[in-house]
Amino acid sequence: MTYVRKIAGNVRGTVSNHIINKVRGINRVLYDISGKPLATIEWA
């Protein structure tokens, strides 16, 4: 079962900036808002 959690915009920004600044080689953080369960996400 998939659960939806709302995350405030300022929290998303803070977390994504922290990841980008602290993890070498990471230059983008994505927040998936699709209705598909995580196990069915396909990247092209």
C-alpha positions in Angstrom: 0.0 0.0 0.0 1.3 3.5 -0.8 0.9 6.4 1.6 0.9 10.0 0.6 2.6 12.5 2.8 2.5 16.2 2.3 5.8 18.0 2.8 6.0 21.8 3.1 7.9 23.6 0.3 10.5 25.1 2.7 11.3 21.6 4.1 11.7 20.1 0.6 14.0 23.0 -0.4 16.1 22.7 2.8 16.4 18.9 2.4 17.2 19.0 -1.3 19.8 21.8 -0.8 21.4 19.8 2.1 21.7 16.6 -0.1 23.1 18.6 -3.1 25.7 20.4 -0.9 26.8 17.4 1.1 26.7 14.4 -1.3 29.5 14.5 -3.9 28.2 13.9 -7.4 24.6 14.8 -6.7 23.3 17.8 -8.6 19.6 17.2 -8.6 17.0 16.0 -6.1 13.5 15.0 -7.4 10.3 14.7 -5.4 8.0 12.3 -7.2 4.4 13.5 -7.1 2.9 10.8 -9.5 0.1 8.6 -8.3 2.0 5.4 -9.2 3.3 3.2 -6.4 7.1 3.4 -6.0 7.7 -0.1 -7.3 6.2 0.7 -10.7 8.2 3.9 -11.5 10.1 3.5 -14.8 12.8 5.9 -15.9 13.4 6.4 -19.6 
